[in-house]
């Protein structure tokens, strides 16, 4: 089924879906997950850039600065 909605209709439908999803008592119910799928079909989320790889942490070596003499 393909709906041909203009911008005002799409905005109204999106607003209603977001209100229903945000105010629902059971946010992980099947009904809400179906409404989320419909919302993502109307307005897909922009693709995010992948996260950079984590930096490698190496503790400082003792010999790098020398040992203190006491």
C-alpha positions in Angstrom: 0.0 0.0 0.0 1.4 3.3 -1.0 0.1 6.5 0.6 0.5 9.7 -1.2 0.5 12.3 1.5 1.3 16.0 1.2 3.7 17.7 3.6 0.9 18.9 6.0 -0.6 15.4 6.2 2.8 13.8 6.8 3.6 16.3 9.6 0.2 15.7 11.2 0.6 11.9 11.1 4.2 12.1 12.4 3.1 14.4 15.3 0.3 12.0 16.2 2.5 8.9 16.0 5.2 10.6 18.2 2.6 11.6 20.8 1.2 8.1 20.9 4.6 6.5 21.1 6.0 8.9 23.7 3.0 8.8 26.0 2.3 5.1 25.9 2.3 3.2 29.2 4.0 0.1 27.6 6.8 1.5 25.3 8.0 -2.0 24.3 4.7 -3.5 23.3 4.0 -4.9 19.9 1.6 -2.1 19.1 4.2 0.6 19.8 6.9 -1.2 17.8 4.6 -1.3 14.8 3.8 2.4 15.2 7.6 3.1 15.4 8.1 1.1 12.1 5.4 3.2 10.5 7.0 6.4 11.8 10.4 5.4 10.3 8.7 4.7 7.0 7.3 8.2 7.0 10.4 10.0 8.1 13.5 7.8 8.1 16.3 8.8 10.5 19.4 10.2 8.8 22.3 7.8 8.6 24.9 8.4 11.2 28.6 8.4 10.6 30.3 5.3 12.1 32.1 5.8 15.3 35.9 6.1 15.2 37.8 3.1 16.4 38.7 3.2 20.1 42.1 4.6 20.9 44.6 2.1 22.2 45.7 3.0 25.7 49.1 1.8 26.9 50.3 2.6 30.4 53.5 4.6 30.6 56.6 2.6 30.8 58.8 3.0 33.8 62.0 3.3 31.7 60.7 6.1 29.6 61.5 8.8 32.2 63.9 7.0 34.4 63.5 5.9 38.0 63.8 8.3 40.8 66.7 7.9 43.2 66.0 8.2 46.8 
